[in-house]
């Protein structure tokens, strides 16, 4: 994927990077749970730790909880060498957890963003924000029964917005 190519969230997500039953009850533990879902980092604990600490550092600056039950955890910028292609981990927490969201509501939907360069990182953030502004998207994601359904819901929205 080159830097000028349009990025589709539904092409980046895979069933392996969707977790519909996050179990952690604390913000930091949810971040760790999301990091552990990245297939390319399964056998790379040092890189998992590097990413996890970058996420914690970003959260200390300002929460990535954007409101309406959604959080977009990401490092301040791309972390060179962690991944060679963009990765998004979608997680859902049925009860929701305090994530320091701007509206004070617990976060239930999480999109962990990891990109190999700043351009892709910014494209993904912009694309996700467009998707999440669509009517009923959060309700539909909260009700999705399978990882494939999550991807399908996002693909439908992306096809609609172009």
C-alpha positions in Angstrom: 0.0 0.0 0.0 1.7 3.2 -1.1 1.1 6.5 0.7 -1.2 8.0 -1.9 -3.5 5.0 -2.1 -6.9 5.4 -0.5 -7.2 3.5 2.7 -10.3 1.5 3.5 -10.9 0.5 7.1 -12.8 -2.6 6.0 -9.8 -3.8 4.0 -7.5 -3.4 7.0 -9.7 -5.1 9.6 -9.7 -8.9 9.7 -11.6 -11.3 11.8 -8.4 -11.9 13.8 -8.2 -8.2 14.7 -11.8 -7.9 15.9 -12.5 -8.7 19.6 -16.2 -8.5 20.5 -15.8 -9.4 24.2 -13.1 -7.3 25.8 -12.9 -8.3 29.4 -10.6 -5.8 31.1 -12.1 -3.3 33.5 -9.3 -0.7 33.4 -8.2 1.6 30.6 -4.6 0.5 30.6 -5.6 -3.2 30.6 -7.9 -2.6 27.6 -5.0 -1.1 25.8 -2.9 -4.1 26.5 -5.7 -6.4 25.4 -6.0 -4.6 22.1 -2.3 -4.6 21.5 -2.2 -8.4 22.0 -4.7 -8.8 19.2 -2.2 -7.7 16.5 -1.3 -10.8 14.6 2.2 -9.6 13.5 3.2 -8.8 17.1 2.1 -12.2 18.7 5.6 -13.4 19.0 7.3 -10.0 19.5 6.8 -9.1 23.2 9.3 -6.2 23.0 7.4 -4.5 20.2 4.1 -5.1 22.0 5.6 -3.3 25.0 6.9 -0.5 22.9 3.5 0.0 21.3 1.7 -0.3 24.7 3.9 2.3 26.3 3.5 4.7 23.3 -0.3 4.3 23.7 0.0 5.0 27.5 2.1 8.1 26.7 -0.5 9.3 24.2 -3.3 8.8 26.7 -1.4 10.8 29.3 -1.4 13.8 26.9 -5.1 13.6 26.2 -7.6 10.8 26.2 -8.4 9.3 22.8 -12.0 8.7 24.0 -13.9 10.8 21.4 -17.3 10.4 23.0 -20.5 8.6 22.1 -19.0 5.4 23.6 -16.0 5.4 21.2 -12.3 5.5 21.7 -9.5 5.7 19.0 -6.4 4.6 20.9 -3.3 5.4 18.9 0.3 6.6 19.5 1.0 10.3 18.8 2.4 9.3 15.4 3.5 6.3 13.5 6.0 4.1 15.3 8.6 3.1 12.8 9.4 -0.5 12.6 6.5 -1.9 14.6 4.3 -2.8 11.6 5.0 -2.7 7.8 1.3 -2.1 6.9 -1.5 -0.4 8.7 -3.3 -2.4 11.4 -6.6 -1.6 13.1 -7.9 -3.7 16.0 -11.6 -3.3 16.8 -12.7 -4.1 20.3 -16.0 -4.0 22.0 -16.6 -3.9 25.7 -20.2 -4.8 26.6 -20.4 -2.8 29.9 -18.1 0.0 28.8 -15.2 1.4 30.8 -14.1 4.8 31.9 -11.7 6.0 29.2 -11.6 9.7 30.1 -13.9 10.4 27.1 -14.7 14.1 26.4 -18.4 13.5 27.1 -17.7 11.5 30.3 -19.5 8.4 28.9 -17.9 5.0 29.2 -16.2 3.7 26.0 -17.6 0.5 24.5 -16.1 0.6 21.0 -12.4 0.8 20.5 -10.4 1.2 17.3 -6.7 0.7 18.0 -4.7 2.3 15.1 -1.2 1.4 14.2 0.4 2.6 11.0 4.0 2.4 9.6 4.1 6.1 8.6 2.5 9.4 9.6 0.6 9.8 6.3 -1.3 6.5 6.7 -1.8 7.2 10.4 -3.5 10.5 9.6 -5.6 9.0 6.7 -6.9 6.3 9.0 -7.8 8.7 11.7 -9.7 10.9 9.2 -11.4 8.0 7.6 -12.6 6.6 10.9 -13.9 9.9 12.0 -16.0 10.1 8.8 -17.3 6.6 9.3 -18.2 7.3 12.9 -20.2 10.4 12.1 -22.7 8.2 10.1 -26.1 7.6 11.6 -26.6 4.3 13.4 -23.0 3.1 13.0 -22.2 2.8 16.7 -25.6 1.1 17.4 -24.9 -1.3 14.5 -21.4 -2.1 15.8 -22.7 -2.6 19.3 -25.2 -5.2 18.0 -22.8 -7.0 15.6 -22.8 -10.7 16.4 -19.6 -11.7 14.6 -16.2 -10.2 13.5 -17.3 -10.6 9.9 -20.5 -8.6 10.6 -18.4 -5.7 12.1 -16.3 -5.6 8.9 -19.5 -5.8 6.8 -21.1 -2.9 8.6 -18.0 -0.7 8.1 -17.7 -1.8 4.5 -21.3 -0.7 3.9 -20.7 2.7 5.4 -17.5 3.1 3.4 -19.3 2.3 0.2 -21.9 4.9 1.0 -19.4 7.7 1.8 -17.0 6.8 -1.0 
